[in-house]
Every structure is written in structure tokens, then in C-alpha cells.
Amino acid sequence: MRFLDEDEELNPIVSAVNLVDVFLVIIAALLIAIAQNPLSTFSVDNVTVIKNAGQPNMEIIIKEGKEIKQYKANDTIGSGEGARAGIAYKMADGSFVYVPEGADKTQTGAKL
């Protein structure tokens, strides 16, 4: 019956139990933060993140399913390989008309 008369302030186990409770709350908060991150591998959404938009050190991060791709901007603008595919015209109503390269003059093009 001596244990019933003991004061809780003298028992060191009580403070250790309180510390464990605090750490459990911190761990739960961190797990919730990780689960809500849009780039989390647990998420099935497709996400595109643009960091430092318009700056020389711009990065684009694309997550499709469980695959994450990262693209970094370089100093060259419009570089790469390719060929001219056609011409796009902006109409008065705001729509665009694409005319492929080498198309017949009778065709009107594809409206975008």
C-alpha cells in the first residue's frame, strides 16, 4: 500500500511517459504533413510544380503516378532540334488557326 501514498511528482516514470506522449503527437503531425505533400509517392495524383518561374534557375518537377521527373532551366532559349511544322494565326475572335507546312491552299487548317 505504500505505492498508493506516493506523490506523482517524485516518480520519474511519470515525466518519461509525458515525453513519450509529446513525441507521439510530433510524429503524427509529421506523418500527416508527409501524406499531404503533393509530391508524395503515396499520392496517385499527377502534379506539376514550377519553382522560381521566369528566373534563370527555374525548375519544373513533374510527378506522374509514382514517377518523378525534374527539369532544370539552362542558359539557352529555344534550343533543341526540330523543324518548322507550320504557322499559327490568331483570329479577331481570339481563336487560333494552325496551318501545317506544305498544306494545300484549299485547306483552311485546324482551328485550335
C-alpha positions in Angstrom: 0.0 0.0 0.0 3.0 2.2 0.0 2.6 2.9 -3.7 -0.8 4.5 -3.2 0.7 7.0 -0.8 3.5 8.1 -3.2 3.3 11.5 -4.7 3.4 11.7 -8.5 5.9 14.4 -8.5 8.5 12.1 -7.0 8.0 9.4 -9.5 10.4 9.8 -12.6 8.4 7.5 -14.8 5.5 9.9 -15.0 7.7 12.6 -16.7 9.1 10.0 -19.1 5.5 8.9 -20.0 4.7 12.6 -20.7 7.7 12.9 -23.0 6.6 9.8 -25.0 3.2 11.3 -25.4 4.7 14.6 -26.8 6.9 12.7 -29.2 3.9 10.6 -30.4 2.0 13.8 -31.2 5.0 15.3 -33.1 5.4 12.0 -35.1 1.7 12.0 -36.0 1.9 15.6 -37.2 4.9 14.9 -39.4 3.2 11.8 -40.9 0.2 13.9 -41.8 2.4 16.6 -43.3 4.2 14.0 -45.5 0.9 12.4 -46.6 -0.5 15.8 -47.7 2.6 16.8 -49.7 1.6 16.9 -53.4 4.8 15.2 -54.5 4.4 12.4 -52.0 4.8 8.9 -53.5 1.7 7.8 -51.6 -0.4 10.2 -53.7 -1.9 9.0 -57.0 -2.4 12.5 -58.5 -0.4 13.9 -61.4 1.3 17.1 -60.2 3.4 19.7 -61.9 5.4 22.1 -59.7 7.3 25.1 -61.1 9.9 26.6 -58.8 11.4 30.1 -59.4 9.2 30.7 -62.5 10.8 33.0 -65.1 14.2 33.0 -63.3 17.5 31.7 -64.6 17.4 28.9 -62.0 13.8 27.8 -62.8 13.0 24.1 -62.1 10.0 22.1 -63.3 9.1 19.0 -61.3 6.5 16.6 -62.9 5.0 13.7 -60.9 3.1 11.1 -62.9 1.9 8.2 -60.8 5.0 7.1 -58.9 7.5 8.6 -61.3 9.0 12.0 -60.6 10.9 13.9 -63.3 12.9 17.1 -62.7 13.9 19.6 -65.4 16.3 22.5 -64.8 16.5 25.6 -67.0 19.7 26.2 -68.9 21.1 29.4 -70.3 19.9 28.8 -73.9 16.5 29.9 -75.0 14.7 27.9 -77.7 17.5 25.5 -78.2 17.0 21.9 -79.4 16.4 20.0 -82.5 13.3 20.2 -84.6 11.8 21.5 -87.8 9.2 24.1 -88.6 5.8 22.4 -88.6 3.5 25.2 -89.8 2.1 28.6 -89.0 -0.5 29.6 -86.4 -2.7 32.7 -86.9 -4.7 34.5 -84.2 -8.1 35.4 -85.4 -10.1 38.5 -84.5 -12.3 36.5 -82.1 -9.3 35.3 -80.2 -9.2 31.8 -81.6 -6.1 30.3 -83.3 -5.9 28.6 -86.7 -3.0 26.3 -87.4 -1.9 25.8 -91.0 0.5 22.9 -91.4 3.7 23.4 -93.5 3.2 22.3 -97.1 -0.6 22.2 -96.9 -2.8 22.8 -100.0 -4.1 26.3 -100.4 -7.7 24.9 -100.5 -7.4 23.6 -96.9 -8.3 26.0 -94.2 -6.2 24.5 -91.4 -7.1 23.2 -88.0 -8.9 25.5 -85.6 -7.3 25.5 -82.1 
